[in-house]
Amino acid sequence: MVGHHLVADLYGIERGRLSDGGLLRECLSESARRAGLTPLGDPVVHVFDGGGLTAFVVLSESHRSVHTYPEMGFAALDVFSCGSADVQAALDVFCGAFGPGWRPTSILGRGGKL
């Protein structure tokens, strides 16, 4: 297996948290740190006119990204890590910061033999 890919839909989040670029940067950095991963630069945040954000950090071992929809109280989280890094740690960081009411999650093994 090359790695694991976590995809989570986080619902019921307070609007202000979903519009806070600083909070997203902190979550991206902390989720990489907790998993012992290597950022290849600082997290990048793009702010859209409606208040939503797209944020990502590129890692030596892959990436972390999040897309927020404040008007829906929703964030889409995408975490891919090569090797044995703990993708669950990233989910824990974001859930701790956002406090979602509901968080359906899938974790896929990537690069395994068919």
DOZA-770991 format. One record per residue: residue in three letters; x, y, z of N, C-alpha, C in turn. Coordinates in pm, 1 decimal, always signed. Last residue first. Layout:
BEGIN
+--------+----------+----------+----------+----------+----------+----------+----------+----------+----------+
! residu !      n_x !      n_y !      n_z !     ca_x !     ca_y !     ca_z !      c_x !      c_y !      c_z !
+--------+----------+----------+----------+----------+----------+----------+----------+----------+----------+
!    Ala !        X !        Y !        Z !        X !        Y !        Z !        X !        Y !        Z !
...
+--------+----------+----------+----------+----------+----------+----------+----------+----------+----------+
// end
This chain:
BEGIN
+--------+----------+----------+----------+----------+----------+----------+----------+----------+----------+
! residu !      n_x !      n_y !      n_z !     ca_x !     ca_y !     ca_z !      c_x !      c_y !      c_z !
+--------+----------+----------+----------+----------+----------+----------+----------+----------+----------+
!    Leu !   -405.8 !   -502.9 !   -702.9 !   -543.3 !   -543.1 !   -736.6 !   -560.9 !   -691.3 !   -717.9 !
!    Lys !   -211.5 !   -359.9 !   -439.7 !   -223.9 !   -448.9 !   -553.8 !   -370.7 !   -484.6 !   -577.6 !
!    Gly !   -251.9 !    -13.6 !   -346.8 !   -237.1 !   -155.1 !   -317.9 !   -252.3 !   -237.5 !   -445.7 !
!    Gly !   -289.7 !   +260.8 !   -378.4 !   -171.7 !   +198.4 !   -436.3 !   -149.8 !    +53.8 !   -399.9 !
!    Arg !   -454.9 !   +339.6 !    -74.1 !   -414.3 !   +379.4 !   -209.5 !   -290.9 !   +301.9 !   -252.1 !
!    Gly !   -743.1 !   +284.0 !   +113.9 !   -605.3 !   +245.5 !    +91.9 !   -570.4 !   +279.8 !    -51.7 !
!    Leu !   -955.8 !   +536.8 !   +240.2 !   -922.5 !   +444.3 !   +132.7 !   -776.2 !   +408.4 !   +137.5 !
!    Ile !  -1202.8 !   +623.5 !   +455.2 !  -1058.1 !   +610.1 !   +445.0 !  -1029.3 !   +499.8 !   +343.2 !
!    Ser !  -1462.3 !   +857.9 !   +503.4 !  -1414.2 !   +737.5 !   +434.6 !  -1262.8 !   +740.2 !   +434.0 !
!    Thr !  -1715.4 !   +993.5 !   +716.2 !  -1574.8 !   +982.6 !   +676.4 !  -1550.2 !   +851.7 !   +604.0 !
!    Pro !  -1941.9 !  +1233.4 !   +843.2 !  -1921.1 !  +1109.3 !   +767.5 !  -1782.2 !  +1108.5 !   +704.2 !
!    Arg !  -2002.1 !  +1403.5 !  +1090.7 !  -1877.9 !  +1394.9 !  +1014.6 !  -1860.2 !  +1261.2 !   +942.5 !
!    Trp !  -2181.8 !  +1652.3 !  +1268.8 !  -2188.3 !  +1525.5 !  +1195.0 !  -2066.5 !  +1520.2 !  +1104.8 !
!    Gly !  -2118.8 !  +1882.5 !  +1395.9 !  -2223.3 !  +1800.2 !  +1454.3 !  -2229.9 !  +1662.1 !  +1391.6 !
!    Pro !  -1777.4 !  +1990.0 !  +1443.8 !  -1891.5 !  +1954.3 !  +1358.7 !  -1992.5 !  +1867.9 !  +1434.2 !
!    Gly !  -1563.5 !  +2161.2 !  +1553.6 !  -1675.7 !  +2110.6 !  +1632.0 !  -1795.7 !  +2072.0 !  +1547.6 !
!    Phe !  -1326.9 !  +2276.6 !  +1454.0 !  -1456.4 !  +2312.3 !  +1394.6 !  -1576.4 !  +2268.5 !  +1478.2 !
!    Ala !  -1110.8 !  +2180.2 !  +1606.0 !  -1120.6 !  +2323.4 !  +1575.3 !  -1261.1 !  +2364.1 !  +1530.5 !
!    Gly !  -1158.5 !  +1905.4 !  +1620.9 !  -1135.2 !  +1982.4 !  +1743.2 !  -1151.5 !  +2131.4 !  +1721.3 !
!    Cys !  -1171.9 !  +1842.1 !  +1351.8 !  -1292.8 !  +1829.7 !  +1433.7 !  -1278.0 !  +1905.6 !  +1564.5 !
!    Phe !   -902.6 !  +1888.5 !  +1279.5 !  -1009.8 !  +1968.7 !  +1220.8 !  -1138.5 !  +1960.4 !  +1302.0 !
!    Val !   -771.9 !  +1691.1 !  +1439.7 !   -735.9 !  +1833.0 !  +1447.6 !   -851.0 !  +1919.8 !  +1396.1 !
!    Asp !   -894.1 !  +1450.7 !  +1353.4 !   -906.0 !  +1493.2 !  +1493.5 !   -875.0 !  +1641.6 !  +1509.5 !
!    Leu !   -805.9 !  +1440.6 !  +1089.1 !   -948.7 !  +1454.8 !  +1117.4 !   -969.1 !  +1503.8 !  +1260.6 !
!    Ala !   -534.4 !  +1399.8 !  +1138.3 !   -579.5 !  +1521.6 !  +1070.7 !   -727.3 !  +1545.5 !  +1097.3 !
!    Ala !   -537.6 !  +1146.7 !  +1255.9 !   -490.0 !  +1260.5 !  +1334.8 !   -533.9 !  +1392.1 !  +1272.0 !
!    Gln !   -606.0 !   +978.3 !  +1048.7 !   -707.6 !  +1005.9 !  +1150.6 !   -667.4 !  +1126.8 !  +1235.9 !
!    Val !   -373.9 !   +932.5 !   +913.5 !   -467.9 !  +1028.4 !   +854.4 !   -578.1 !  +1065.0 !   +953.5 !
!    Asp !    -62.1 !   +876.6 !  +1011.2 !   -196.0 !   +863.8 !  +1067.1 !   -289.2 !   +970.3 !  +1009.2 !
!    Ala !   +166.4 !   +722.9 !   +782.5 !   +120.3 !   +840.1 !   +858.1 !    -26.6 !   +824.5 !   +896.3 !
!    Ser !   +296.3 !   +525.2 !   +638.8 !   +211.3 !   +483.7 !   +750.6 !   +160.4 !   +601.1 !   +834.3 !
!    Gly !   +290.1 !   +629.7 !   +295.1 !   +351.1 !   +560.3 !   +408.0 !   +249.3 !   +530.1 !   +515.8 !
!    Cys !   +127.1 !   +938.9 !   +217.2 !   +202.2 !   +820.4 !   +178.3 !   +261.9 !   +756.7 !   +303.1 !
!    Ser !   -187.2 !  +1074.3 !   +267.9 !    -52.8 !  +1058.9 !   +322.3 !     +7.7 !   +929.1 !   +272.5 !
!    Phe !   -441.1 !  +1305.8 !   +223.5 !   -370.7 !  +1191.9 !   +164.6 !   -230.0 !  +1189.7 !   +219.5 !
!    Val !   -745.3 !  +1438.1 !   +292.7 !   -616.2 !  +1410.7 !   +355.3 !   -554.9 !  +1288.1 !   +289.0 !
!    Asp !   -990.0 !  +1675.8 !   +278.4 !   -921.5 !  +1576.7 !   +196.7 !   -779.4 !  +1560.0 !   +251.4 !
!    Leu !  -1308.4 !  +1795.5 !   +372.9 !  -1169.6 !  +1771.4 !   +410.5 !  -1112.3 !  +1657.1 !   +327.4 !
!    Ala !  -1538.8 !  +2040.6 !   +344.6 !  -1496.0 !  +1917.2 !   +279.3 !  -1346.1 !  +1901.3 !   +302.7 !
!    Ala !  -1775.4 !  +2181.0 !   +565.8 !  -1637.5 !  +2178.8 !   +517.8 !  -1607.8 !  +2041.6 !   +458.7 !
!    Phe !  -2064.2 !  +2384.3 !   +633.4 !  -2003.9 !  +2261.7 !   +581.2 !  -1858.5 !  +2282.2 !   +540.4 !
!    Gly !  -2267.1 !  +2572.2 !   +658.8 !  -2209.3 !  +2514.6 !   +779.4 !  -2129.8 !  +2387.8 !   +750.0 !
!    Met !  -2351.5 !  +2699.4 !   +433.3 !  -2408.9 !  +2566.9 !   +456.8 !  -2359.9 !  +2504.8 !   +587.8 !
!    Glu !  -2207.3 !  +2930.3 !   +426.7 !  -2352.7 !  +2942.8 !   +414.1 !  -2424.9 !  +2811.1 !   +440.2 !
!    Pro !  -1941.8 !  +2837.1 !   +427.8 !  -2001.3 !  +2893.6 !   +548.9 !  -2153.5 !  +2901.6 !   +544.2 !
!    Tyr !  -1777.9 !  +2602.6 !   +314.1 !  -1903.1 !  +2659.2 !   +263.3 !  -1978.5 !  +2715.2 !   +384.0 !
!    Thr !  -1436.9 !  +2522.2 !   +237.2 !  -1544.5 !  +2557.4 !   +330.6 !  -1660.5 !  +2625.7 !   +259.7 !
!    His !  -1211.2 !  +2267.2 !   +189.1 !  -1294.3 !  +2364.0 !   +118.1 !  -1412.1 !  +2394.1 !   +209.9 !
!    Val !   -879.2 !  +2159.9 !   +241.0 !  -1013.8 !  +2178.2 !   +295.8 !  -1082.3 !  +2288.0 !   +215.9 !
!    Ser !   -606.8 !  +1923.9 !   +227.2 !   -684.8 !  +2035.8 !   +174.7 !   -821.4 !  +2040.1 !   +241.0 !
!    Arg !   -279.9 !  +1798.0 !   +227.5 !   -399.9 !  +1821.1 !   +307.9 !   -474.6 !  +1935.0 !   +239.2 !
!    His !    -57.2 !  +1556.2 !    +67.4 !   -124.9 !  +1684.9 !    +85.1 !   -236.2 !  +1678.6 !   +189.8 !
!    Ser !   +254.6 !  +1399.2 !    +57.6 !   +130.7 !  +1418.3 !    -16.9 !    +66.1 !  +1552.7 !    +14.4 !
!    Glu !   +504.4 !  +1405.5 !   +176.5 !   +433.6 !  +1277.6 !   +176.4 !   +295.7 !  +1286.3 !   +112.2 !
!    Ser !   +569.4 !  +1666.2 !   +165.0 !   +661.7 !  +1572.7 !   +101.3 !   +592.3 !  +1437.6 !    +83.3 !
!    Leu !   +267.4 !  +1848.0 !   +104.9 !   +359.5 !  +1778.3 !   +193.7 !   +455.0 !  +1691.6 !   +112.1 !
!    Val !    +93.4 !  +2144.7 !    +72.0 !   +159.6 !  +2035.7 !     +0.8 !   +265.7 !  +1978.7 !    +94.3 !
!    Val !   -208.8 !  +2249.9 !   +196.4 !    -65.8 !  +2246.0 !   +220.6 !    -13.0 !  +2123.8 !   +146.4 !
!    Phe !   -490.2 !  +2467.5 !   +146.2 !   -415.2 !  +2344.5 !   +126.7 !   -271.1 !  +2362.4 !   +170.3 !
!    Ala !   -822.4 !  +2589.7 !   +124.6 !   -691.0 !  +2594.6 !   +187.4 !   -621.0 !  +2461.6 !   +165.4 !
!    Thr !  -1076.0 !  +2798.8 !    +33.0 !  -1005.7 !  +2677.3 !     -4.9 !   -865.7 !  +2691.0 !    +51.6 !
!    Leu !  -1371.7 !  +2938.6 !   +175.3 !  -1226.8 !  +2931.5 !   +163.0 !  -1185.8 !  +2797.2 !   +103.3 !
!    Gly !  -1648.0 !  +3169.5 !   +145.2 !  -1589.7 !  +3036.2 !   +154.5 !  -1439.7 !  +3041.3 !   +130.4 !
!    Gly !  -1737.0 !  +3422.0 !    +89.0 !  -1687.3 !  +3395.5 !   +222.9 !  -1628.5 !  +3257.4 !   +241.8 !
!    Gly !  -1801.2 !  +3484.8 !   -171.0 !  -1911.1 !  +3448.7 !    -81.5 !  -1868.1 !  +3416.9 !    +60.1 !
!    Asp !  -1546.3 !  +3523.0 !   -290.0 !  -1635.6 !  +3636.4 !   -265.2 !  -1747.2 !  +3604.6 !   -166.4 !
!    Phe !  -1293.1 !  +3322.0 !   -124.3 !  -1389.8 !  +3347.2 !   -231.0 !  -1484.9 !  +3459.5 !   -191.3 !
!    Val !   -955.7 !  +3302.2 !    -50.9 !  -1085.5 !  +3348.6 !     -2.7 !  -1173.7 !  +3378.8 !   -122.9 !
!    His !   -717.5 !  +3053.1 !     -8.1 !   -783.2 !  +3141.1 !   -104.7 !   -922.0 !  +3173.3 !    -51.7 !
!    Val !   -419.4 !  +2979.4 !   +153.4 !   -563.5 !  +2997.1 !   +169.0 !   -613.1 !  +3093.6 !    +62.5 !
!    Val !   -160.1 !  +2749.9 !   +209.6 !   -214.7 !  +2853.9 !   +122.7 !   -365.3 !  +2858.8 !   +142.8 !
!    Pro !    +95.7 !  +2675.2 !   +448.2 !    -38.4 !  +2654.3 !   +395.8 !    -84.4 !  +2776.1 !   +315.0 !
!    Asp !   +439.9 !  +2694.0 !   +333.5 !   +332.6 !  +2732.9 !   +424.4 !   +197.4 !  +2699.0 !   +363.9 !
!    Gly !   +604.2 !  +2394.3 !   +217.1 !   +581.0 !  +2537.9 !   +218.9 !   +472.4 !  +2567.1 !   +320.6 !
!    Leu !   +604.4 !  +2129.8 !   +245.8 !   +696.8 !  +2183.8 !   +145.7 !   +682.0 !  +2334.4 !   +131.0 !
!    Pro !   +588.8 !  +1959.6 !   +559.4 !   +534.1 !  +2059.1 !   +467.0 !   +641.7 !  +2109.5 !   +371.1 !
!    Thr !   +610.9 !  +1635.4 !   +647.6 !   +699.3 !  +1745.0 !   +610.8 !   +633.1 !  +1841.6 !   +513.2 !
!    Leu !   +470.5 !  +1468.1 !   +942.9 !   +488.2 !  +1490.4 !   +799.5 !   +565.4 !  +1619.1 !   +772.5 !
!    Gly !   +377.8 !  +1375.7 !  +1188.7 !   +520.2 !  +1368.5 !  +1160.3 !   +552.7 !  +1387.8 !  +1013.0 !
!    Ala !   +118.9 !  +1417.9 !  +1258.1 !   +145.7 !  +1294.2 !  +1183.6 !   +294.0 !  +1278.3 !  +1149.7 !
!    Arg !   +134.8 !  +1666.3 !  +1376.6 !    +93.6 !  +1551.3 !  +1458.5 !   +123.2 !  +1418.4 !  +1390.2 !
!    Arg !   +201.4 !  +1825.5 !  +1150.5 !   +295.0 !  +1808.5 !  +1261.5 !   +261.3 !  +1684.1 !  +1343.1 !
!    Ala !    -33.7 !  +1817.4 !   +997.9 !    +91.2 !  +1763.1 !   +943.4 !   +190.4 !  +1734.5 !  +1055.9 !
!    Ser !   -208.6 !  +1943.9 !  +1172.6 !   -238.0 !  +1807.3 !  +1130.0 !   -115.0 !  +1741.4 !  +1068.6 !
!    Glu !    -89.8 !  +2197.1 !  +1198.3 !    -94.9 !  +2107.6 !  +1314.3 !   -122.5 !  +1963.0 !  +1272.5 !
!    Ser !   -129.0 !  +2303.0 !   +938.3 !     +5.4 !  +2287.0 !   +994.7 !     +6.6 !  +2186.5 !  +1108.7 !
!    Leu !   -410.4 !  +2298.4 !   +920.3 !   -328.4 !  +2229.7 !   +821.8 !   -188.1 !  +2203.7 !   +875.7 !
!    Cys !   -481.5 !  +2458.7 !  +1142.2 !   -525.4 !  +2318.8 !  +1133.9 !   -439.8 !  +2240.0 !  +1035.2 !
!    Glu !   -367.8 !  +2707.0 !  +1071.5 !   -325.3 !  +2638.3 !  +1193.3 !   -361.1 !  +2489.8 !  +1187.2 !
!    Arg !   -518.0 !  +2763.4 !   +839.4 !   -371.0 !  +2748.5 !   +831.9 !   -318.2 !  +2670.5 !   +952.7 !
!    Leu !   -774.7 !  +2786.5 !   +954.7 !   -746.0 !  +2680.2 !   +857.9 !   -596.0 !  +2656.5 !   +844.3 !
!    Leu !   -736.6 !  +3012.6 !  +1115.6 !   -771.0 !  +2884.8 !  +1177.7 !   -741.0 !  +2768.8 !  +1082.9 !
!    Gly !   -692.0 !  +3204.5 !   +916.2 !   -588.3 !  +3174.4 !  +1014.1 !   -611.5 !  +3040.6 !  +1082.9 !
!    Gly !   -939.7 !  +3213.8 !   +784.5 !   -821.9 !  +3162.5 !   +715.3 !   -708.5 !  +3127.5 !   +809.6 !
!    Asp !  -1250.4 !  +3163.3 !   +866.2 !  -1129.1 !  +3203.5 !   +936.5 !  -1006.0 !  +3138.8 !   +872.2 !
!    Ser !  -1491.7 !  +3072.6 !   +788.3 !  -1440.9 !  +3189.8 !   +716.9 !  -1307.4 !  +3237.5 !   +773.0 !
!    Leu !  -1564.8 !  +2876.3 !   +961.1 !  -1544.7 !  +2837.3 !   +821.3 !  -1492.0 !  +2952.3 !   +735.6 !
!    Arg !  -1611.4 !  +3014.1 !  +1193.8 !  -1495.8 !  +2924.1 !  +1188.0 !  -1462.0 !  +2887.4 !  +1043.8 !
!    Gly !  -1850.2 !  +3146.2 !  +1133.1 !  -1727.0 !  +3222.3 !  +1152.9 !  -1602.2 !  +3136.1 !  +1146.2 !
!    Arg !  -2048.8 !  +2936.4 !  +1127.5 !  -2008.3 !  +3010.3 !  +1007.1 !  -1873.6 !  +3081.1 !  +1021.3 !
!    Glu !  -2006.8 !  +2628.3 !  +1289.1 !  -2038.0 !  +2770.6 !  +1302.6 !  -1972.5 !  +2847.8 !  +1188.0 !
!    Ile !  -2112.5 !  +2328.1 !  +1132.7 !  -2002.5 !  +2411.5 !  +1182.9 !  -2045.6 !  +2558.3 !  +1184.6 !
!    Gly !  -2255.6 !  +2112.5 !  +1027.7 !  -2299.4 !  +2175.6 !  +1151.1 !  -2194.2 !  +2263.7 !  +1215.6 !
!    Tyr !  -2022.6 !  +1866.7 !   +892.8 !  -2147.4 !  +1944.6 !   +892.5 !  -2174.3 !  +2007.6 !  +1028.7 !
!    Leu !  -1775.2 !  +1752.6 !   +687.9 !  -1798.3 !  +1803.4 !   +822.9 !  -1915.8 !  +1900.6 !   +820.8 !
!    Asp !  -1674.3 !  +1477.1 !   +525.2 !  -1770.4 !  +1586.3 !   +513.1 !  -1807.0 !  +1628.4 !   +654.6 !
!    Ala !  -1356.4 !  +1349.9 !   +436.5 !  -1458.7 !  +1371.6 !   +538.9 !  -1545.1 !  +1491.3 !   +502.8 !
!    Val !  -1130.2 !  +1112.1 !   +337.1 !  -1222.3 !  +1214.0 !   +286.8 !  -1332.9 !  +1226.8 !   +390.4 !
!    Leu !   -802.5 !   +995.6 !   +333.3 !   -921.4 !  +1021.3 !   +413.4 !  -1000.3 !  +1133.8 !   +349.0 !
!    His !   -596.7 !   +759.9 !   +214.4 !   -664.9 !   +881.6 !   +171.0 !   -794.7 !   +892.6 !   +250.5 !
!    His !   -273.1 !   +618.2 !   +265.1 !   -416.1 !   +624.7 !   +296.7 !   -471.4 !   +761.5 !   +258.9 !
!    Gly !    -31.9 !   +441.9 !    +58.2 !    -74.1 !   +528.7 !   +167.1 !   -222.8 !   +520.9 !   +189.5 !
!    Val !    +56.2 !   +219.8 !    -87.8 !   +131.3 !   +345.3 !    -93.8 !    +96.5 !   +435.3 !    +23.8 !
!    Met !    +84.6 !   -117.5 !     +0.0 !     +0.0 !     +0.0 !     +0.0 !    +89.3 !   +123.9 !     +0.0 !
+--------+----------+----------+----------+----------+----------+----------+----------+----------+----------+
// end
